[in-house]
Amino acid sequence: MCVSAGLLLSSRDESQLREEKMREMSGRCLCGQVRYSATAEPAIVAVCHCKNCQKSTGTAFSVVIGVPKSAISIEGPVKTFHDTGDSGQSVDRNFCSECGSPIFSDVALMADIVFIKAGTLDDAALARSKNARLLRQRAELDSDPPR
């Protein structure tokens, strides 16, 4: 996850955070055995194009929503893959032990934040944010698609 690469992370100003109401969000894995809920405004909504996010999602990027760890409750059987980010620090990728859906990541460089995978949200509109940030340059993909 590129947030582990030590790249500049832009979050909202403190004054904006104080003025906004807390947002309730919930989500689940594909099979429904892992569920989570959080009451917090996202600290960050980001798109990561690092190689490890590509590998863990099976696509060109991962959309994540960072919320304070203290604001999230997770229920169900979660397994953890211990990864290393570009910074050399740990990134724990947590997924449903039954269906394999990636649910959230814990990043050592931002120990107070949980990064929820946006695709697991019950309301995908919560992933849209006026404060969304692109954390890393887009991956260099082939300019000519296979024929």
N, C-alpha and C positions, 0 to 999 in steps of 0.2 A: 504494500500500500504506500503510495507516494507520500502520505503525511509522515511516514517514518523516514523519509529522505532528508529531513531537516529543511524542507523548502518553506518559503514564507507562507504562513497561513493567515488569511484575513478573516477576522470575525467581526461581528457587529460591534459598534461602539457600546460602551456600558450604558450610556444614556438611552440609546434605542432599546436595549434589552430591558431596562427598568420600566420603560413606557409601555411595552407590549405585554399583552396577557399571555399567561402560560398556555401552551398548546397541548392538547391531549392527543396522543397517537397510539396506535396499536398495530400489531402485525402478527404474522405466523409463517411457518414453513409450508411447503407444498402439501404435506400429509396432515398438517394441523396438530401434530404432537408437540411442537415447540411454539409457544405463544409468548408475546411480550407486550408490555404497555409502558408508556412514559408520559409524564406530565412536565413538559419543558419546551421552551423555544429552542429550536436547533441552534447550536453554537456555530455550526457550519454545515453547508450542503456543498458537496464536492464531487467532481468527476476525476477519477484516477485512471491513468493510462499506463502505469508501470507494468512490467512483465509479470510480476507475481499476481497482481490483480487480474490481469488478462487470463493467466492460467487458472486462477481460482473461480473465475466467472465463466470461462469458456468463450469469452467475447473480447472485443477491443478495449473495453473500459469497465469500471465499476462506479456506480453512483452510490454515495454514502451520505448519511445524515449523522452528524456528531451531536450527541446529547450528553449531559452530565451523567456520570455513572450513578450518582445518588438519586437520579430521577427515573431510573428504569427498573422494571421488574420482569424477570425472565422465568418461565416455567416450562419444564419438559426436558427430555434427554438430549443434552448438547455434548458434542465431542469437540475437541480442540486440536487444531494442527498448529504446532509451534514453528513459526516462520521467522526469517530475519529480513528486515527492511533494508533499503539501500543505505541507510545510515549505519548499519551494523547492529542496530538495536532490535529487540524482539517485537514481533507482531503475532498475536494469537488470533487465528482465524477460527471462529466458532460456527458450527453447522449442526443441523439435525442429524442425530445418529441413525435415524430410520430412513429418511428420504434423501439426505445429503444436501439439502438446501443451505447455502451460506446465509447466516443470520446476522452476525455482528463480528466486529474485530476489536481487539484491545491492542493499542499501540503504545509502546513504552514511552515514546517521546511526548505523548499526551495522555498521561496516566489517569487523569480525571474525566476523560471523555470516552464514550462507547460509540463506535461507528456502526450504525445500523445499515444494512443493505437495503436500499430504497425499494427494490423489487419485492420485499417482504411486507411492505406496509399495506394495511387494509384500505387506506385512502391514499392513492398515489399522488394526489394533488399536494400532499404535505411535502413532497420532494421538490416542488417548485418553490423557489425562494428568490426574492430580490437580492439576496446576499449570497447567491451561489458563486462558487469560485472554481476556476480551473486550476488545479494544484500542480500540474506538470504539463509540459508540452505534449501534444498528442504523439502517440507512438508512431514511429516511422513504419507505415504499412506500404506494401507494394502499391505503386500508383496505377499499375495495370492489373486489373483483376484477371484471374485465370479464365481461359476460354474453353 
